[in-house]
Amino acid sequence: MASLARKAIVITGAYGALGSATARAAVAAGARVALIDHATQPPPGLLEACGPDAVPLGGVDLSLAADATKAINAAHDGLHGLDVLVNIAGAFRWQTVADGDSQTWDLLYAINVKTAVNASRAALTHMRKSGGGRIINIGANAAIKAGAGMGPYATSKAGVHRLTESLAEEVKALGITVNAVLPSILDTPANRAEMPQADFSKWVTPEALASVILFLASDESSAVTGALLPVTGRV
């Protein structure tokens, strides 16, 4: 795994399966982490695994720009810096266009796109001052070729892809890179419960995806920006 010694890494959606795995792996690689989540309480053992330097920030609605800015500023202050932002906060709903509702489209746009926009904008204030940084977004392989019932989700994740590309162009001269990983199905308890007959061995584990995220967070990835990197296992 790439070294992240003393890097200040802010993770949104940090209390979920992927966020927790990314936080644990980042700390194991030498980083200090701030954990932002809409939930108020972290899962058992996460704060202990992340050590005394961890900055937990629960109960944050990142779809609200003011709340996102407040949380990112608190993370920066708590870590005494901000080198990397990992935008994991997100949601999934399966719904057909014909039988669906507008509220689901609005919800997924708010949680998947606006959270990343608001957190990135707030983080850029600090990254510009420090002269560099990394932003990693979570796109979706399903947004490349969407299936039935994937309209709201795939559309919102396609927005994350375009956000990644556009922002990468905006800030590439500032020493800031912006990339996205595009997972297929993550091997989480929730997904296993939803698809009990699936072959779980083909799915991507949160730990495997976290390794790719942390490569993009590292100095070794300095030549990579604007990339949409599929991480699809054997799906």
KOLTIDREN-441256 format. One record per atom (N, C-alpha, C): y, z, x; residue in three letters. Coordinates in steps of 0.001 Angstrom, whole numbers, plus 524288, in hexadecimal, padded with zeros to 5 digits. Each point is the difference from the previous one (the first is absolute). Layout:
YZXALA...
***
This chain:
7FB54800008034AMET804AC800007FCB6MET804DF800008036DMET803F67FD2F7FE4DALA804E17FFCA802F1ALA802808056380051ALA8028E801088046FSER802A380507800ACSER804FE800307FCC7SER800C88045B7FD72LEU804C5800E57FCF3LEU802988050F801BALEU7FF7F8014C804FFALA801B88050A80204ALA805A7801217FE95ALA800B4804437FD19ARG80512802137FE64ARG8030B7FC697FC58ARG7FD977FBDE7FE0ELYS802A37FCAA7FC2BLYS800FF803217FB03LYS8047E7FF267FDA7ALA80154802637FB00ALA7FEC47FC1C7FBACALA7FBEA801207FD01ILE7FE027FC577FC1BILE800A3802487FA8EILE802897FD0C7FC96VAL800AF801877FA8EVAL7FC347FCDB7FCACVAL7FCE2802B17FCE8ILE7FC0A7FD7F7FCBCILE8012E801317FA5AILE800A97FBF47FCC8THR80091800CD7FA5FTHR7FAA37FF737FD6CTHR7FF6C802577FB6EGLY7FAD0800207FDA7GLY7FC33802F78036CGLY80207803F2802C0ALA7FCFF802928041EALA7FBB38038E7FE03ALA8001C801777FB00TYR7FC14803947FE02TYR7FB467FD267FDAFTYR800317FAD27FFC4GLY7FB967FCF97FE11GLY7FBF37FF0A80439GLY7FBE37FD167FE9CALA7FBA67FF1F803A4ALA801C27FD28804EFALA802D27FBAC7FF5CLEU801C17FD0F80495LEU80444802ED802EELEU803AF802547FD36GLY8042A802E38028DGLY7FDE98048380339GLY7FC49802DC7FDD9SER7FDB480466802D2SER7FD197FE24804E2SER7FD047FBD27FF76ALA7FD207FDF180479ALA803B87FE248043FALA8044A7FD837FE6BTHR803D27FE19803C5THR802AF80489802BBTHR8015E804047FD19ALA8028A804938024FALA7FC6F802A8803EFALA7FB18800C67FE91ARG7FC4D802908038BARG7FF447FCCD804FFARG7FF797FADE7FF61ALA7FF367FCAC8048BALA804D97FFD380374ALA8049D7FFFA7FD98ALA804E07FFE9802FEALA80089804E780350ALA7FEDE804827FDB4VAL80056804EB802E5VAL7FBFB8001780466VAL7FB537FE017FEF2ALA7FBFE7FFC980410ALA801AE7FC9280492ALA803637FC207FEECALA801F57FC808040FALA804F68020B80294ALA801A9804AE7FE86GLY8046B802718029DGLY8051C8000E7FD07GLY800087FDE77FB33ALA804E17FF9D7FD04ALA801428050E7FD28ALA804EE800577FE68ARG801C8804027FC67ARG801187FD4C7FACCARG7FEA3802687FBA1VAL800337FD467FAFFVAL80323802F17FBE7VAL802BB7FCFC7FCC5ALA80252801EF7FB2DALA7FCF97FD9C7FB83ALA7FEAB8032F7FC2ELEU7FC847FE767FBC2LEU8030C800087FAE5LEU8012F7FB5E7FDF5ILE802FB7FF797FB25ILE7FC517FE497FBA6ILE800608028E7FB88ASP7FCA97FE857FB9AASP8028F8019A7FADEASP7FE8B7FD307FBDDHIS801C28016C7FAC0HIS7FD5E805027FE2CHIS7FB1D800C4801A2ALA7FD43804D87FEBDALA802A58048D802C4ALA7FF8B804947FDB8THR802A28048B80245THR7FCB0802D580409THR7FAC37FF907FF8FGLN7FC8C802E480379GLN7FC867FC5080324GLN7FF91800D780521PRO7FC877FCC180326PRO7FA49801667FEFCPRO7FC707FC7B8014DPRO7FA75801417FF65PRO7FE6D8044D803D0PRO7FBE2802DC7FEC8PRO7FE598045580366PRO7FEFC7FE298059BPRO80211802F4803A4GLY7FEF77FEFB80580GLY8039A7FC31802AAGLY803327FD1B7FD04LEU803347FBF780275LEU8042C8025C8038CLEU802D9803D47FE1ALEU804308023F80327LEU7FDD0802A3804E0LEU7FB92802947FF70GLU7FD8F8027780485GLU7FE707FBE08040BGLU7FDF47FB917FE31ALA7FE5F7FBD78038EALA804A07FD7D802BCALA80485800047FD63CYS8049D7FD6E80233CYS8032C803898038CCYS7FEB18050780038GLY8025E80374803CDGLY80540802397FE60GLY802088037980339PRO804CB802DD7FEA1PRO804E57FCA67FFEFPRO7FFD37FB698027FASP8049A7FC9D8000DASP8007B7FCA17FB1EASP7FC03800017FCA4ALA800207FCB87FB53ALA80452801B77FC47ALA802597FC247FD79VAL80430801087FC36VAL7FE287FE357FAA2VAL7FE46803877FC9APRO7FE367FE7E7FAC9PRO804927FF857FC3BPRO8002A7FBA47FD36LEU804347FF027FC44LEU7FD8E7FDF77FAF2LEU7FE518038F7FCB5GLY7FD967FE8E7FB13GLY803E97FFCD7FB93GLY7FE597FDC47FB9BGLY803417FFBF7FB59GLY8047B7FC2580065GLY7FF4D7FBCB80302VAL8042A7FC2E800E6VAL7FEF47FB077FCE9VAL803DC7FE2F7FD06ASP7FFA17FB0D7FD31ASP802D07FBD580331ASP7FD097FD1E8031DLEU802467FC1A80381LEU8020D7FB367FD24LEU7FEC67FF767FB04SER8022D7FB997FD13SER805C5800DC7FEC6SER801E9804C4800EDLEU80587801447FF61LEU802897FFF480563LEU803CB7FCA2800BEALA802427FF358052DALA8022D8050E8024EALA802B5803107FCD9ALA80252804D2801FFALA7FBD5803DE801C0ALA7FBBE8005E7FD04ASP7FBC58038A80171ASP7FD4C7FE26804F9ASP7FF537FADF80080ALA7FD8F7FDD6804B3ALA8034A80124804CFALA805107FF347FF87THR8037F801058046ATHR7FFE0805BA8018DTHR800178036F7FC2ELYS7FFD8805A18011CLYS7FAF380173802DBLYS7FB9B7FDDA7FE37ALA7FAF88014380267ALA7FF9A7FDCE80588ALA801AD7FB28800C0ILE7FFBF7FDA580535ILE80391802F0803C4ILE804958017F7FE39ASN803858030580358ASN7FD9E8054D8016BASN7FD69802747FC3FALA7FD738050280109ALA7FB877FF4A803E2ALA7FD1B7FBB17FF7DALA7FBC97FEE9803B1ALA8022D7FF2A80576ALA8042B7FCF980065HIS802897FF0B8050EHIS801C88051880280HIS8027E803477FCF7ASP801FC804E680212ASP7FB8B803A680199ASP7FBE18001B7FCD1GLY7FB9B8036A80131GLY7FD007FE59804D6GLY7FFBB7FADF800EBLEU7FD337FDF780488LEU8038E7FF29804B7LEU805158008E7FF2AHIS803E17FEED8041CHIS7FF9E7FA58801D9HIS7FF507FC8C7FC47GLY7FFB77FA7380127GLY7FCD77FD267FBE8GLY800067FACF80057LEU7FCEB7FCCF7FC6CLEU7FEBF7FADF802D2LEU7FB317FF9C801D8ASP7FE527FB57802D8ASP7FD207FC1B7FC90ASP7FD1B802097FC34VAL7FC837FCB47FCD9VAL8003E801B87FA53VAL8003B7FC237FC76LEU7FF76800F97FA63LEU7FB3F7FD0E7FE15LEU7FC71802C47FD7AVAL7FB647FD8E7FDA4VAL8006C8009E7FA18VAL800DD7FBA37FD5CASN800C88000C7FA4DASN7FAC57FF607FD33ASN7FD748046C7FF00ILE7FAEC7FFE87FD5FILE80079801117FA27ILE804248028A7FE51ALA8009B8013E7FA74ALA7FF147FB277FCA9ALA7FCA38006F7FC0FGLY7FECA7FB7F7FCC3GLY7FC74801717FB7DGLY7FEEB7FC317FCB7ALA7FCB4800E87FB6FALA7FD3E7FAF77FE7CALA7FBD7800937FCEDPHE7FCF87FB847FE14PHE7FF03800A17FA2BPHE8007A7FBBD7FD2BARG7FE587FFBD7FA8BARG7FD767FAB37FF1AARG7FBB17FFFB7FD2DTRP7FD877FB107FE68TRP801BF7FEF07FA6CTRP802587FB5A7FF29GLN801EF7FEC17FACAGLN800D07FA1E7FF8BGLN7FDF37FDBC7FBD5THR800E27FA6E7FF31THR805957FF107FE16THR801DD7FB5D800E6VAL805407FE9A7FE34VAL8002D7FFD87FA08VAL7FC077FD967FDA7ALA800057FF2D7FA58ALA7FFDE8051B7FCEEALA7FD0D803CE801F2ASP7FF47804D57FD0FASP802D0804A480275ASP803467FEEE803E9GLY8029C8043C802C7GLY80544801667FDBAGLY802E580307802F4ASP8051F801CB7FE3CASP803E57FFCB8047EASP804EE7FFBC7FEA9SER8041C7FF98803EBSER80084804F18033CSER7FE97804777FDBAGLN8008A804E4802D5GLN7FCAE8000A804F9GLN7FB627FDA77FFBFTHR7FCA17FFE0804A0THR802737FCBB80455THR802537FB977FE95TRP802A17FCBE803E1TRP80482802F680282TRP80309802B27FCCFASP804638030880205ASP7FE178046380390ASP7FBCB802A27FE6BLEU7FDE08045380305LEU7FE407FE3380566LEU7FCFD7FBCD80037LEU7FDEC7FE4080502LEU804457FDCC80381LEU803F07FD847FDB1TYR804657FE3E80333TYR802CA804BE80257TYR800CF804077FCD8ALA802C3804A3801E0ALA7FCF5802C08044AALA7FAE2800AA7FF36ILE7FCEC8031A803B3ILE7FE857FCE0804DBILE7FED97FAFF7FF61ASN7FE3A7FCF08047CASN804657FD7080312ASN8042F7FE717FD59VAL8042E7FD23802A8VAL804C180378800FFVAL802058026D7FBE5LYS804D8802FD800A2LYS7FF5D80493803C2LYS7FB7E802897FFF0THR7FF3B80455803A6THR8006B7FE1B8059ETHR7FDB37FB7880123ALA8003B7FDE480552ALA805857FE5380170ALA802C27FD9E7FC52VAL805697FE65800FCVAL8036B804C680116VAL7FFA6803E67FC9EASN803628049380080ASN7FEE08030F804FEASN7FB04800B880134ALA7FEA1802E5804BAALA801937FCF2804E1ALA7FF2E7FAE47FFE9SER801627FCCA80489SER805DD80001800EESER802FB7FF677FBE0ARG805B37FFF180093ARG801EB8052A80268ARG7FDDD804497FE26ALA8018E8051880215ALA7FE54800A3805AEALA7FB4E7FE378013CALA7FE118007C80560ALA803127FC97803C5ALA801B57FB7B7FE39LEU802E27FC6F80368LEU8051880264801F6LEU80257803547FCF8THR804C4802A7801C5THR7FEFE802DD80521THR7FB898028C80056HIS7FEA6802F5804ADHIS7FDF87FC6C8045AHIS7FCEE7FC0E7FE93MET7FDC87FC86803F5MET804397FCCC802BCMET803F27FE6C7FD22ARG8044E7FD248026CARG802B18035980429ARG800B6804F87FED3LYS802A280379803ADLYS7FCB5800EC804DFLYS7FAD68003B7FF54SER7FC938012080471SER7FE8B7FB1C80318SER8010F7FB707FDBFGLY7FF147FB1F802CAGLY7FA8E7FDBF7FF8DGLY7FD2B8016D7FBF5GLY7FAD77FDB07FF41GLY7FCD0803007FC09GLY7FB677FDF17FEC6GLY7FC90802A27FC51GLY7FBE57FC587FDD5GLY7FCAA8023F7FCDEARG7FBBE7FD1C7FD80ARG7FFEE801517FA2CARG7FF617FC037FCC3ILE7FF12800C27FA6CILE7FAF17FD2F7FEAEILE7FC65802C87FD87ILE7FB077FDAD7FE61ILE7FF6A800B47FA23ILE7FF3E7FBAF7FD48ASN7FF418000B7FA55ASN7FA507FF1F7FE9DASN7FE95801667FB37ILE7FAB87FF187FE07ILE800457FBC57FBD9ILE7FE4E7FB518017BGLY7FF8F7FBC57FC45GLY7FA9E800177FD7DGLY7FDFB7FB707FEA7ALA7FAD07FFC57FD9CALA7FDBE7FA8E80098ALA7FB097FFCC80171ASN7FD5F7FAF580036ASN7FFE17FD797FA9BASN7FFE98033A7FBE7ALA7FFE37FE047FA9FALA804F37FD137FE8EALA80424800AF80306ALA804E07FD437FED7ALA800227FA8480253ALA7FC157FEA680315ILE7FFA77FAB180222ILE7FDAC7FC537FBF3ILE7FBD9801B67FD79LYS7FD907FD067FBBELYS7FE71803EB7FBD5LYS8031C8005A7FBF0ALA7FF39804147FC0DALA7FBEB7FE5F7FBFBALA7FCD8803C37FE6AGLY7FC2F7FF177FBF7GLY801FA801B77FAB2GLY7FCC57FF3F7FC06ALA80161801AA7FAB6ALA800E6805DB7FFE0ALA80416801A27FD4BGLY801428057E7FF7FGLY802FA8024780495GLY800F57FCBD803EFMET802AD801E0804B3MET805C27FE8980015MET801F37FDB17FBBBGLY805557FE057FFEBGLY8042E803E580190GLY80065804847FD60PRO80428803B18015APRO7FF8A8020F80590PRO7FB3A8014480196TYR7FF2A802268053ATYR801047FBE480436TYR7FD9C7FB6B7FF54ALA8008C7FBF0803FBALA805A47FE2180074ALA802B57FFB67FBA4THR805767FE5F80022THR8034F803EC80309THR7FF24805037FF11SER80309803F2802CESER7FEAB7FFFC805D2SER7FB0A7FF4D80149LYS7FE8A7FFE980585LYS801DA7FAFE802B1LYS800407FBB27FD21ALA8025D7FB4B80236ALA805B98010680159ALA80292803327FCD1GLY805538019380138GLY8004C8031380517GLY7FC198034480106VAL7FFC5802DB804F4VAL7FF617FC3C8048FVAL7FCE57FBE37FF3EHIS7FF4C7FC1980426HIS805297FD5880152HIS802C67FE577FBFCARG804FC7FD53800ECARG80415803C58023BARG7FFF8804DF7FE43LEU80375803F480237LEU7FEF480091805D3LEU7FB18800468016ETHR7FE84800968057DTHR802207FB8380348THR7FF347FB3E7FE27GLU801C57FB6C802F5GLU805EC7FFCE8006CGLU802A2800FC7FBB2SER805AE7FFB27FFF7SER802748042F80372SER7FE1C804D67FF72LEU802368043F8030ELEU7FEE07FF42805CELEU7FB717FDF380143ALA7FEC17FEF880580ALA803FA7FC538026EALA801A17FC047FD14GLU803EC7FC57801FCGLU805588029E8008BGLU80135803717FC58GLU805118029E8001CGLU800B780373804D4GLU7FBCF80294801A5VAL800A280419803F9VAL7FD5D7FEC780531VAL7FDF27FB4A800B1LYS7FD107FEEB804CALYS8036080039804E7LYS804FF7FEF77FF77ALA803738004080493ALA80178805968016CALA7FE7A803C17FCC7LEU8017180574800D5LEU7FB9F8032F80278LEU7FBAA7FD5E80164GLY7FB95802CF80233GLY7FCAB802B97FBF7GLY800917FE787FB17ILE7FCF5802417FBB4ILE7FC287FBF07FE0DILE7FB0E801697FFAETHR7FC167FC767FDE2THR7FE77801BA7FA86THR7FE967FC277FCC7VAL7FE5B801037FAA1VAL7FB1E7FCC57FEF8VAL7FBBD802927FEC5ASN7FB0F7FD5E7FF08ASN7FD4E8026B7FB43ASN7FC0C7FD4D7FE0AALA7FCF8802127FB99ALA7FA347FF27800F2ALA7FCE7803A57FE2EVAL7FA567FF557FFDCVAL7FE727FE9D7FA6DVAL7FC0B7FCB17FF88LEU7FE417FE117FAE6LEU7FA4F8017C7FF33LEU7FEFA804B87FE16PRO7FA958019C7FF38PRO7FD8E7FD7F7FB2FPRO7FAD08001A7FFEFSER7FD157FE697FB57SER7FF09804E87FCC1SER7FB40801DC7FFBAILE7FED5804C37FD08ILE7FF398047A803D0ILE802E18043B7FF41LEU7FF608048F8034ELEU7FB77803607FE01LEU7FD1380217803A9ASP7FB8F803517FEA2ASP801F5805907FF1CASP801AC800F17FB2CTHR801F9805267FE7ATHR7FCBA8021B7FB7FTHR80000805147FF1DPRO7FD19802297FB8DPRO801A57FD8F7FACEPRO8050D7FF007FF5BALA801D37FDB67FB13ALA7FDC27FA897FF35ALA7FFF87FCCD80425ASN7FDF17FAB77FF7AASN7FA15800057FF3FASN7FD4D803A580279ARG7FA59800657FF1EARG7FED58016D7FA54ARG8032D803787FDD5ALA7FF2E801907FA91ALA801077FB7D7FC44ALA803DD7FCAC80144GLU8014E7FB8F7FCB7GLU7FBEF7FBA58005CGLU7FD837FF7280487MET7FC4A7FBB4800EFMET7FAEA8022180243MET7FD1F803207FCFCPRO7FB6F802BC80222PRO7FB8C7FC6C801BAPRO7FFDF7FB277FE22GLN7FBC67FC7480166GLN8013F7FCB1804CDGLN804A28009380231ALA801A07FCC08046DALA7FD3C8019D80504ALA8000A7FC7A803C0ASP7FDF58012280534ASP8046F802448033FASP8002B8052880051PHE8045B8029C8029DPHE8004E7FEB0805CAPHE7FBA17FE7E8024DSER7FFFA7FEE68059CSER803677FB5480163SER801537FCBF7FC27LYS803467FB6E80102LYS805D48014E7FFCELYS8014C804837FDF1TRP805778016A7FF4CTRP80268801FC8051ATRP8051B800558000BVAL802EA801F180483VAL800E2805DB7FF63VAL7FE84802FE803E8THR800F68059E7FFB5THR805C5801228011BTHR8021C804347FDD3PRO805618016F80141PRO800D5800BA805DBPRO7FC1480209802AAGLU8007E800E1805A0GLU800647FAD9802F7GLU7FD137FC087FE56ALA800447FAEC80296ALA8054F7FD777FF25ALA80202800627FB41LEU805297FDC57FEEDLEU8043B8030D802E8LEU7FF5E8051A8005CALA803C880334802E1ALA800547FE4C805AEALA7FB9F7FE7D8024FSER8000E7FE4280570SER803527FB20800AFSER7FFB57FC6B7FC40VAL8032A7FB4180045VAL805C2801587FF3FVAL80115803627FC4AILE80566801B67FF15ILE8024F8025A804F4ILE7FD048033E802A1LEU8020E802AF80492LEU800837FC64804B4LEU7FCEA7FBE58003BPHE801087FC0880400PHE805577FD937FF0CPHE801357FEB47FB26LEU805147FDB27FEC0LEU80470803E6800DCLEU7FEC7805067FFF8ALA803EF80401800FAALA800EF800DE805CDALA7FC9C7FE0680340SER8001E8013F80591SER8035D7FC3580318SER8011380174804DEASP802EE7FC9480384ASP7FCF17FB078013FASP7FADE800497FFC2GLU7FCC07FB738012EGLU800D97FB797FC3CGLU8023C801157FB72SER800D27FBDF7FC13SER805867FDCC80028SER802D5800EC80432SER8058B7FE9F80023SER8010E7FA327FF30SER7FC2E7FCA480122ALA800C37FA5E7FF68ALA7FE9A7FE087FA8FALA7FE70803877FC83VAL7FE357FE7E7FAC7VAL80400801B57FBF4VAL802257FC4A7FD10THR803688016C7FBA1THR7FFC37FBC27FBDBTHR80093801A07FB20GLY7FFA07FC5C7FB9DGLY7FA707FE7A7FEB7GLY7FC36802C48022DALA7FA7A7FEA77FF2DALA7FDE8802677FAF8ALA7FCA47FD187FD67LEU7FD11801E37FB77LEU7FA4E7FFE2801A1LEU7FDF08047D80178LEU7FAED80053802AALEU7FBAF8017C7FC30LEU7FC797FC5F7FECBPRO7FBA08015B7FC8DPRO7FC65803F880294PRO7FE73803EE7FCEDVAL7FC2F803E4801CEVAL7FC148008B7FB85VAL7FC247FC907FFF8THR7FCD17FF567FB4ETHR7FA4E801A48008ETHR7FE858021580480GLY7FA8B80194800A0GLY7FC5E7FB607FF2DGLY7FC07800BA7FC9BARG7FC607FBC17FEC5ARG800247FE917FA41ARG80478801047FD98VAL800997FEB77FA61VAL800BD7FA227FF67VAL
***
